[in-house]
Amino acid sequence: MIKNQSHTVLLLYIAISSAIFILWLWFSFKGGVSDHSYTALDKMTVVVQHEDGTTDVFHNNMFNFRSIHDRITIHLPLDKSLEKGYQSINFMYYASVVRAYYKDELIVSYGDHLKRHMIGHIRVTIPVPKEAYGDEIRIEIEPHMTLLEDTFHAPILMPQTDDDFFVAIGQETSYAMLVTILVCCVFGMMITLFFYRILDFAPEGYWMFFLIFSMTLWYMGNSGLIYLLLPSEDFNAVCEYVGMYLLMGTAPIYSSFEVERPRVKRYLQTFGKFALTVGILTVVFYVLPSGYTFVDHLRWMQAFQIVMVISALFSLLFPGKKIKTTSDYIMQWGLIFVALFGLLEQTRIIAAASITEKAPLILQWFAKQRFAKVLILLMVFTFATSYFFKMAFIVQKTLEEKHLKMLAYTDNLTALGNRQYLQRKLDMLDDNRKEDYAVIFIDVNDLKVTNDIFGHDYGDKLIQMVAIAIKDAIRNATAFAGRNGGDEFICVVSPASLVEDVAKTIRNNLIEAKRQENVPFPVSIALGIATYAEVAHRMQSGGE
């Protein structure tokens, strides 16, 4: 049974994932920027001069370097046919000083006065002089990092009126989805924080939204998509660091809700809170005006981040649960794909620094892929789907418990409360010290005669007629009623001044029901009324 359920959930997960992937592809092709709007400048000559005097020459964007003392010169030819008014050359590059020249004239310079060290990208925009068409633009790069941490993508030539959006080229649909995820996470965190101590599933939901927010913010900063929200190198760098360091604590804390092993749960919660505290302090130090001077030390925290994320991943893959629900199967199978794409992305990042034009085409293709984007989308889908299934399970279980509790306090024949219900409600009145109420005691006349002569079915019918008469009488009143057993009912009315009207309505309802039903058995009741004040007075009189 469990095995079949596992296979069903796997097929469901694959089907939904495939549908989302196809939808994403469709929007990418239909909603993407037209190829006629820009030109990828993939023909270039790259000269890397090393500090020992040797040089390496590359003929496309697949190049690398070895030291911060290396000097990179990119010769970017511009065919005369590319001239279309005012255009600019756009690309992203890791923390470096980037200068662009036409002949020996400086066109633009980036990175000379960067406020922040950037693991992510600097956005470079080079306005193209009209006389440069038919000639070349020379780009000189002084790296501030010891190696190329990611593949250098081909520069884009496009109209200056549109170059603010070049970072989204090829990622139009992803950008819209990622921004939507960020906004949903903010609202999700606000809602679950409000219910944090009220609903059982709110804490897990809060940390899930926090984790997804951190991961998405990091990727958007790392990929440069933050520039579309605010064109600031400083803001892009801060967003990347905020996402990266918050990820250290949110991943293990969220994972602690999914595991059942006590030691693992304590480990994840303890070190997760520690990592989150360190991460927040790190972000604070980094955001300060002098924070960039501490970056070299802060980056050592990445090793700790990797340990915590891997711990969280393994705890989610092996939660130690003996009985698994649909939510657990979704998490298990989803994380297998998440781990796969995470491994691909880490491998790509490590290999990107050494993959050049001399590498096989399959490796060049591999180095250009954005596995992190797929990783995030898979993670969001897995976590969100698993969480909502778990939330539905908890809600269903709660409703079932309430239903069972209701059955325990309900008389099956009349659907009124039973003796336990009446006792519980009266105890609540006493606990609240409520005194302004009255009790109607109702006995069904001739029930035994009806059972003996007409049968128990008619006896049940008589009891149900009385119950309906009582329900209709108290429908618009502040009152409750129940069957105290056999032929006896009790009705409690508040305030006590309304009790006579309710009693009269019960009698009238029963008379009308007898007339409409035209039953063969006698239908009548005996009523007795006692207010709280009368009972208290009698008790005091009896005590004296």
C-alpha positions as CSV (number, residue, x, y, z in Angstrom):
1,M,0.0,0.0,0.0
2,I,2.7,2.4,1.0
3,K,4.8,1.5,-2.0
4,N,1.9,2.1,-4.4
5,Q,1.3,5.5,-2.7
6,S,4.9,6.4,-3.1
7,H,4.8,5.6,-6.9
8,T,1.5,7.6,-7.2
9,V,3.0,10.6,-5.6
10,L,6.1,10.3,-7.7
11,L,4.1,10.2,-10.9
12,L,2.0,13.1,-9.7
13,Y,5.0,15.1,-8.8
14,I,6.7,14.4,-12.2
15,A,3.5,15.2,-14.1
16,I,2.9,18.6,-12.3
17,S,6.6,19.5,-12.6
18,S,6.6,18.7,-16.3
19,A,3.5,20.8,-16.8
20,I,5.0,23.7,-15.1
21,F,8.3,23.3,-17.1
22,I,6.3,23.2,-20.4
23,L,4.4,26.2,-19.3
24,W,7.6,28.0,-18.4
25,L,9.1,27.1,-21.8
26,W,6.0,28.3,-23.6
27,F,6.1,31.7,-21.9
28,S,9.8,31.9,-22.5
29,F,9.4,31.5,-26.2
30,K,6.2,33.6,-26.5
31,G,7.1,36.3,-24.0
32,G,10.8,36.6,-24.6
33,V,12.6,39.5,-26.2
34,S,12.7,39.1,-30.0
35,D,16.1,38.1,-31.4
36,H,15.7,41.0,-33.8
37,S,15.9,43.4,-30.9
38,Y,19.5,42.6,-30.0
39,T,22.7,41.0,-31.3
40,A,24.9,38.6,-29.3
41,L,28.6,39.5,-30.0
42,D,30.1,36.1,-29.7
43,K,33.0,36.8,-32.1
44,M,35.9,38.3,-30.2
45,T,39.6,37.9,-29.5
46,V,40.6,37.7,-25.8
47,V,44.2,38.2,-24.8
48,V,45.1,37.3,-21.2
49,Q,48.5,38.6,-20.1
50,H,49.9,36.8,-17.1
51,E,52.3,38.4,-14.5
52,D,55.1,36.2,-15.7
53,G,54.9,37.8,-19.2
54,T,53.2,34.9,-20.9
55,T,49.9,35.3,-22.8
56,D,46.9,33.2,-23.7
57,V,44.8,34.0,-26.7
58,F,41.1,33.0,-27.0
59,H,38.7,33.5,-29.9
60,N,35.3,33.5,-28.1
61,N,33.8,34.3,-24.7
62,M,35.1,31.0,-23.2
63,F,38.3,32.2,-21.5
64,N,39.9,32.2,-18.1
65,F,42.7,33.7,-16.0
66,R,44.8,32.7,-13.1
67,S,45.6,35.7,-10.9
68,I,44.5,39.2,-9.9
69,H,47.7,40.4,-11.5
70,D,46.6,39.1,-14.9
71,R,45.4,41.7,-17.4
72,I,42.6,40.8,-19.8
73,T,42.0,42.6,-23.1
74,I,38.9,41.8,-25.2
75,H,38.9,43.0,-28.8
76,L,35.3,43.2,-29.9
77,P,34.8,43.7,-33.6
78,L,31.7,45.6,-34.8
79,D,30.6,44.9,-38.3
80,K,29.4,47.9,-40.3
81,S,26.0,46.2,-40.9
82,L,25.3,46.3,-37.1
83,E,25.0,50.1,-37.1
84,K,21.4,51.1,-36.1
85,G,21.5,54.5,-34.5
86,Y,22.3,54.8,-30.8
87,Q,23.3,51.4,-29.4
88,S,25.2,50.0,-26.4
89,I,27.2,46.9,-25.6
90,N,26.1,45.2,-22.4
91,F,27.5,42.4,-20.3
92,M,28.0,41.3,-16.6
93,Y,31.3,40.8,-15.1
94,Y,32.6,39.8,-11.6
95,A,34.3,42.3,-9.3
96,S,36.9,43.9,-11.5
97,V,37.9,47.2,-13.0
98,V,36.5,47.3,-16.5
99,R,37.4,50.0,-19.0
100,A,36.2,50.3,-22.6
101,Y,38.1,52.2,-25.4
102,Y,37.6,53.1,-29.0
103,K,41.1,53.3,-30.3
104,D,42.9,55.0,-27.4
105,E,39.9,57.1,-26.3
106,L,38.3,56.0,-23.0
107,I,34.5,55.5,-23.4
108,V,33.5,54.3,-20.0
109,S,35.0,52.8,-16.8
110,Y,33.4,50.6,-14.2
111,G,34.7,49.3,-10.8
112,D,37.2,52.0,-10.0
113,H,35.3,53.0,-6.9
114,L,33.1,50.0,-6.0
115,K,31.7,50.4,-2.5
116,R,31.2,46.7,-2.1
117,H,33.1,43.6,-3.0
118,M,30.8,41.5,-5.2
119,I,30.5,37.8,-5.5
120,G,27.9,38.5,-8.1
121,H,28.2,40.7,-11.2
122,I,29.0,44.3,-12.2
123,R,26.7,45.5,-14.9
124,V,28.7,47.1,-17.8
125,T,27.1,49.3,-20.4
126,I,29.3,50.7,-23.2
127,P,27.7,53.3,-25.5
128,V,29.0,52.6,-29.0
129,P,30.4,55.6,-31.0
130,K,29.1,55.7,-34.6
131,E,32.7,55.6,-36.0
132,A,33.3,52.3,-34.1
133,Y,31.2,50.3,-36.6
134,G,33.5,48.7,-39.1
135,D,36.2,48.8,-36.4
136,E,36.4,47.4,-32.9
137,I,35.8,48.2,-29.2
138,R,38.7,47.4,-26.8
139,I,37.8,46.3,-23.3
140,E,40.5,46.1,-20.6
141,I,39.8,44.2,-17.4
142,E,41.8,44.2,-14.1
143,P,40.3,41.4,-12.1
144,H,40.0,41.7,-8.3
145,M,39.5,38.0,-7.9
146,T,42.0,35.2,-8.4
147,L,39.8,33.3,-10.9
148,L,36.8,33.7,-13.1
149,E,34.0,32.4,-10.8
150,D,31.5,32.0,-13.6
151,T,31.3,31.8,-17.4
152,F,31.6,35.1,-19.2
153,H,28.5,35.4,-21.4
154,A,28.7,37.0,-24.8
155,P,28.1,40.8,-24.7
156,I,24.8,42.1,-26.1
157,L,24.5,44.9,-28.6
158,M,21.1,46.6,-28.3
159,P,19.4,50.0,-28.5
160,Q,20.3,52.3,-25.6
161,T,16.6,52.9,-25.0
162,D,16.2,49.3,-24.0
163,D,19.6,48.5,-22.4
164,D,18.2,48.7,-18.9
165,F,16.5,45.4,-19.5
166,F,19.4,43.5,-21.0
167,V,20.0,41.4,-17.8
168,A,16.5,39.8,-18.4
169,I,17.3,38.7,-21.9
170,G,16.8,34.9,-21.9
171,Q,15.3,35.1,-18.4
172,E,12.1,37.1,-18.9
173,T,9.8,34.4,-17.6
174,S,12.2,33.5,-14.8
175,Y,12.5,37.1,-13.7
176,A,8.7,37.4,-13.5
177,M,8.4,34.2,-11.5
178,L,11.3,35.1,-9.2
179,V,9.8,38.5,-8.4
180,T,6.4,36.9,-7.8
181,I,8.1,34.4,-5.4
182,L,9.8,37.2,-3.5
183,V,6.5,39.1,-3.1
184,C,4.6,35.9,-2.1
185,C,7.3,35.0,0.4
186,V,7.0,38.5,2.1
187,F,3.3,38.2,2.4
188,G,3.6,34.5,3.5
189,M,6.1,35.5,6.2
190,M,3.8,38.3,7.5
191,I,0.7,36.0,7.6
192,T,2.5,33.0,9.2
193,L,4.2,35.3,11.7
194,F,0.8,36.7,12.8
195,F,-0.4,33.1,13.4
196,Y,3.0,31.8,14.6
197,R,1.7,30.9,18.1
198,I,-1.9,30.2,17.1
199,L,-1.8,27.6,14.4
200,D,0.4,24.5,14.6
201,F,1.6,24.7,11.0
202,A,2.4,28.4,11.0
203,P,6.0,28.2,12.4
204,E,7.0,25.7,9.7
205,G,5.4,27.9,7.1
206,Y,7.2,31.0,8.3
207,W,10.6,29.4,8.1
208,M,9.8,27.8,4.7
209,F,8.9,31.2,3.3
210,F,12.0,32.7,4.9
211,L,14.2,30.0,3.3
212,I,12.7,30.4,-0.2
213,F,13.0,34.2,0.1
214,S,16.7,34.0,1.1
215,M,17.5,31.6,-1.7
216,T,15.7,33.6,-4.3
217,L,17.2,36.9,-3.2
218,W,20.7,35.4,-3.3
219,Y,20.2,34.1,-6.9
220,M,18.7,37.4,-8.1
221,G,21.7,39.3,-6.7
222,N,24.2,36.7,-8.0
223,S,22.8,36.7,-11.5
224,G,22.3,40.5,-11.6
225,L,18.5,40.4,-11.9
226,I,18.3,42.8,-9.0
227,Y,19.4,45.5,-11.4
228,L,15.9,45.4,-12.9
229,L,14.5,46.4,-9.5
230,L,17.1,49.0,-8.7
231,P,20.0,49.8,-11.0
232,S,22.6,50.0,-8.2
233,E,25.8,47.9,-7.9
234,D,25.7,48.5,-4.1
235,F,22.1,47.3,-3.7
236,N,22.8,44.3,-5.9
237,A,25.7,43.3,-3.7
238,V,23.8,43.8,-0.5
239,C,20.9,41.7,-1.7
240,E,23.2,38.9,-2.6
241,Y,24.9,38.9,0.8
242,V,21.6,39.2,2.7
243,G,20.3,36.2,0.8
244,M,23.5,34.1,1.2
245,Y,24.0,34.7,4.9
246,L,20.3,34.3,5.9
247,L,20.3,31.0,4.0
248,M,22.7,29.6,6.6
249,G,20.2,29.7,9.4
250,T,16.9,29.4,7.7
251,A,17.7,26.0,5.9
252,P,18.4,24.0,9.1
253,I,15.6,25.6,11.2
254,Y,13.1,24.8,8.5
255,S,14.5,21.3,8.2
256,S,14.1,20.7,11.9
257,F,10.3,20.7,11.5
258,E,10.5,17.8,9.0
259,V,12.6,15.4,11.1
260,E,11.6,13.1,13.9
261,R,15.0,12.1,15.3
262,P,15.3,14.1,18.5
263,R,19.1,14.6,18.3
264,V,19.0,15.7,14.7
265,K,16.1,18.1,15.5
266,R,18.1,19.6,18.4
267,Y,21.2,19.9,16.2
268,L,19.4,21.6,13.4
269,Q,17.5,24.0,15.7
270,T,20.6,24.9,17.8
271,F,23.1,25.4,15.0
272,G,20.4,26.9,12.8
273,K,19.6,29.7,15.4
274,F,23.4,30.2,15.9
275,A,24.0,30.4,12.1
276,L,21.0,32.8,11.7
277,T,22.4,35.1,14.5
278,V,25.8,35.1,12.9
279,G,24.3,35.6,9.5
280,I,22.3,38.6,10.7
281,L,25.4,40.1,12.4
282,T,27.4,39.5,9.2
283,V,24.8,41.3,7.1
284,V,24.7,44.2,9.6
285,F,28.5,44.5,9.5
286,Y,28.4,44.3,5.7
287,V,25.7,46.9,5.3
288,L,27.7,49.4,7.4
289,P,29.6,51.9,5.3
290,S,32.9,50.3,6.2
291,G,31.6,46.7,5.8
292,Y,33.3,46.0,2.5
293,T,36.7,46.0,4.3
294,F,35.6,42.9,6.3
295,V,34.4,40.9,3.3
296,D,37.6,38.8,2.9
297,H,37.0,37.5,6.5
298,L,33.2,37.2,6.1
299,R,33.6,35.0,3.1
300,W,35.0,32.2,5.3
301,M,31.4,31.9,6.5
302,Q,30.6,30.3,3.2
303,A,32.2,27.1,4.3
304,F,30.0,27.1,7.4
305,Q,27.0,27.9,5.1
306,I,27.7,24.8,2.9
307,V,27.9,22.6,6.0
308,M,24.6,23.8,7.3
309,V,22.8,23.6,3.9
310,I,24.1,20.0,3.4
311,S,23.0,19.0,6.9
312,A,19.6,20.4,6.2
313,L,19.4,18.6,2.8
314,F,20.3,15.2,4.3
315,S,17.9,15.6,7.2
316,L,15.1,16.3,4.7
317,L,16.1,13.4,2.6
318,F,16.2,11.0,5.6
319,P,13.8,12.5,8.2
320,G,13.4,9.2,10.2
321,K,9.7,9.1,9.9
322,K,8.1,5.6,10.4
323,I,4.7,6.6,8.9
324,K,4.9,8.8,5.8
325,T,2.2,11.0,4.5
326,T,1.7,12.4,1.0
327,S,3.6,15.5,2.1
328,D,6.6,13.4,3.1
329,Y,6.7,11.6,-0.3
330,I,6.6,14.9,-2.2
331,M,9.5,16.2,0.0
332,Q,11.5,13.0,-0.5
333,W,11.1,12.8,-4.3
334,G,11.3,16.5,-4.8
335,L,14.6,16.8,-2.9
336,I,16.1,14.1,-5.0
337,F,15.7,16.4,-8.0
338,V,16.8,19.4,-6.0
339,A,19.9,17.6,-4.9
340,L,20.6,16.6,-8.5
341,F,20.4,20.2,-9.8
342,G,22.3,21.5,-6.8
343,L,25.1,19.1,-7.6
344,L,25.1,20.1,-11.3
345,E,25.3,23.8,-10.3
346,Q,28.2,23.3,-7.9
347,T,30.0,21.2,-10.5
348,R,29.4,23.9,-13.1
349,I,30.7,26.7,-10.9
350,I,33.8,24.7,-10.0
351,A,34.4,23.7,-13.6
352,A,33.6,27.1,-15.2
353,A,37.0,28.5,-14.2
354,S,38.8,25.9,-16.3
355,I,36.4,25.4,-19.3
356,T,37.6,27.4,-22.3
357,E,37.1,27.3,-26.0
358,K,39.6,24.3,-26.1
359,A,37.2,22.2,-24.1
360,P,34.6,19.9,-25.9
361,L,31.4,21.5,-27.0
362,I,29.4,19.6,-24.5
363,L,31.4,21.1,-21.6
364,Q,31.1,24.6,-23.1
365,W,27.4,24.1,-23.2
366,F,27.4,22.8,-19.7
367,A,29.3,25.8,-18.4
368,K,26.7,28.2,-19.8
369,Q,23.6,26.6,-18.2
370,R,21.8,28.2,-15.3
371,F,21.1,25.2,-13.1
372,A,20.6,27.4,-10.0
373,K,17.5,28.9,-11.6
374,V,15.9,25.4,-12.1
375,L,17.1,24.5,-8.6
376,I,15.2,27.4,-7.0
377,L,12.0,26.7,-9.0
378,L,12.2,23.0,-8.1
379,M,12.8,23.9,-4.4
380,V,9.9,26.3,-4.3
381,F,7.6,23.8,-5.9
382,T,8.7,21.0,-3.6
383,F,8.6,22.9,-0.3
384,A,5.4,24.7,-1.1
385,T,3.6,21.6,-2.4
386,S,4.8,19.5,0.6
387,Y,3.8,22.2,3.0
388,F,0.3,22.7,1.6
389,F,-0.3,18.9,1.6
390,K,0.9,18.9,5.2
391,M,-1.3,21.8,6.1
392,A,-4.3,20.1,4.4
393,F,-3.5,16.9,6.4
394,I,-3.4,18.9,9.7
395,V,-6.6,20.7,8.9
396,Q,-8.3,17.4,7.9
397,K,-7.1,15.8,11.1
398,T,-8.3,18.7,13.2
399,L,-11.7,18.6,11.6
400,E,-11.9,14.9,12.2
401,E,-11.1,15.4,15.8
402,K,-13.7,18.1,16.1
403,H,-16.2,15.8,14.4
404,L,-15.5,13.0,16.8
405,K,-15.7,15.4,19.7
406,M,-19.1,16.6,18.3
407,L,-20.3,13.0,18.0
408,A,-19.3,12.5,21.6
409,Y,-21.5,15.3,22.7
410,T,-24.4,14.7,20.3
411,D,-27.5,12.6,20.7
412,N,-27.8,10.4,17.6
413,L,-31.6,10.3,17.4
414,T,-32.3,14.0,17.8
415,A,-29.0,15.7,16.7
416,L,-29.3,17.7,19.9
417,G,-26.7,17.7,22.6
418,N,-26.6,14.7,24.9
419,R,-26.2,14.5,28.7
420,Q,-22.4,15.1,28.5
421,Y,-23.1,18.2,26.3
422,L,-25.6,19.6,28.8
423,Q,-23.3,19.0,31.8
424,R,-20.4,20.7,29.9
425,K,-22.4,23.8,29.0
426,L,-23.9,24.1,32.5
427,D,-20.4,23.9,34.0
428,M,-19.2,26.6,31.6
429,L,-22.1,28.9,32.9
430,D,-21.0,28.2,36.4
431,D,-17.3,28.9,35.6
432,N,-18.3,32.2,34.0
433,R,-20.4,33.0,37.0
434,K,-23.4,33.7,34.8
435,E,-26.6,33.9,36.8
436,D,-29.2,35.4,34.5
437,Y,-30.6,32.2,32.9
438,A,-33.5,29.8,33.3
439,V,-33.9,26.1,32.7
440,I,-36.9,24.4,31.0
441,F,-37.4,20.7,32.0
442,I,-39.3,18.9,29.3
443,D,-40.8,15.4,29.7
444,V,-42.4,13.6,26.7
445,N,-45.8,12.2,27.7
446,D,-47.0,8.7,26.8
447,L,-43.6,7.6,25.2
448,K,-43.9,4.1,26.8
449,V,-47.5,3.8,25.6
450,T,-46.5,4.8,22.0
451,N,-43.6,2.3,22.0
452,D,-45.8,-0.6,23.3
453,I,-48.8,0.0,21.0
454,F,-47.4,1.6,17.9
455,G,-43.8,0.3,18.0
456,H,-40.4,1.9,18.7
457,D,-40.2,3.5,15.2
458,Y,-43.2,5.7,16.2
459,G,-41.7,6.2,19.6
460,D,-38.5,7.6,17.9
461,K,-40.7,9.7,15.7
462,L,-42.4,11.2,18.8
463,I,-39.0,12.1,20.3
464,Q,-37.8,13.7,17.1
465,M,-41.0,15.8,16.8
466,V,-40.3,17.2,20.3
467,A,-36.6,17.8,19.5
468,I,-37.6,19.7,16.3
469,A,-40.1,21.8,18.2
470,I,-37.3,22.7,20.7
471,K,-34.8,23.6,18.0
472,D,-37.2,25.9,16.2
473,A,-38.1,27.6,19.4
474,I,-34.5,28.5,20.4
475,R,-33.3,29.2,16.8
476,N,-33.3,33.0,17.4
477,A,-32.7,33.0,21.1
478,T,-29.6,32.8,23.3
479,A,-30.2,29.3,24.4
480,F,-29.0,25.7,24.1
481,A,-30.9,22.4,24.5
482,G,-30.2,18.7,24.8
483,R,-31.7,15.3,25.5
484,N,-31.0,14.3,29.0
485,G,-31.9,10.7,28.3
486,G,-35.0,8.7,27.6
487,D,-38.0,11.0,27.4
488,E,-36.4,14.0,29.1
489,F,-35.1,17.2,27.5
490,I,-33.5,20.2,29.0
491,C,-33.4,23.7,27.5
492,V,-31.4,26.6,29.0
493,V,-32.4,30.2,28.1
494,S,-30.7,33.5,28.7
495,P,-31.8,36.0,29.9
496,A,-34.3,34.4,32.2
497,S,-37.0,36.9,31.3
498,L,-37.4,35.1,27.9
499,V,-38.0,31.7,29.3
500,E,-41.8,31.9,29.3
501,D,-41.9,32.9,25.6
502,V,-39.6,30.1,24.7
503,A,-41.7,27.5,26.6
504,K,-44.8,28.8,24.9
505,T,-43.2,28.6,21.5
506,I,-42.1,25.0,22.2
507,R,-45.7,24.0,23.0
508,N,-47.1,25.8,19.9
509,N,-44.5,24.3,17.6
510,L,-45.4,20.8,18.9
511,I,-49.1,21.4,18.3
512,E,-48.5,22.6,14.8
513,A,-46.2,19.6,14.1
514,K,-48.9,17.2,15.3
515,R,-51.5,18.9,13.0
516,Q,-49.2,18.7,10.0
517,E,-47.8,15.2,10.6
518,N,-51.3,13.7,11.5
519,V,-49.6,11.0,13.5
520,P,-51.7,8.2,15.1
521,F,-50.0,8.4,18.5
522,P,-50.6,11.0,21.3
523,V,-48.3,14.0,21.2
524,S,-47.9,16.1,24.4
525,I,-45.2,17.3,26.8
526,A,-44.9,18.4,30.4
527,L,-42.9,21.5,31.1
528,G,-41.2,22.8,34.2
529,I,-39.3,26.1,34.6
530,A,-36.7,27.1,37.1
531,T,-34.6,30.3,37.1
532,Y,-31.1,30.4,38.6
533,A,-32.3,32.9,41.2
534,E,-35.1,30.5,42.2
535,V,-32.8,27.6,42.5
536,A,-30.3,29.6,44.5
537,H,-33.0,30.9,46.8
538,R,-34.4,27.4,47.5
539,M,-30.9,26.2,48.2
540,Q,-30.4,29.0,50.7
541,S,-33.8,28.4,52.3
542,G,-33.1,24.7,52.5
543,G,-29.7,25.4,54.1
544,E,-31.4,27.4,56.8
